[in-house]
Amino acid sequence: MDKTKIKKPIIDKSVQEMESLKQQIDEYKNKYLRALADYQNLEKRISDERFELIKMANKNLLVKILPFLDNLEKAEIFVKDQGLKFSKDHFLQILKEAGLEEIEIINKDFDPISAEAIEIIPGKEENKVVEVLRKGYKFEDKIIRVAQVKVSKKIVNT
């Protein structure tokens, strides 16, 4: 009896088993890589959501603080005190560092997205903001409070 004939089926069977094991390894490797990618995406999404929640909390806090800032600015008009001015300026600087930005609107064309017209008054130019009654603010380039303004209406002499 020939020994090679006996070994050949064993070798063929071993090669098939190795190919099958290689396929299983490749499948497990692909599953591992997909799971790793899913986990990394989940970590990134959670991190982004956490950042957005913090931004929203900051925005909500800033919206609640703005009336206090308005009151400080009104008090500064009537009370000429260097301590009050210093405190208001310092408080405003902290808010700016946190991302608060005043909407610059005076002497510009009226924009209903960033301002609310409280009064229309006669003026030399049409549709210009002539006075700011309450400042408007942005946070992270989004308007969190519109300004309240007086807008000019051009008078036509007839």
Secondary structure, DSSP 8 states (H G I E B T S, - for coil): --HHHHHHHHHHHHHHHHHHHHHHHHHHHHHHHHHHHHHHHHHHHHHHHHHHHHHHHHHHHHHHHHHHHHHHHHHHHH---HHHHHHHHHHHHHHHHTTEEE---TTSB--TTTEEEEEEEEESSSSBEEEEEE--EEETTEEEE-EEEEEEEE----
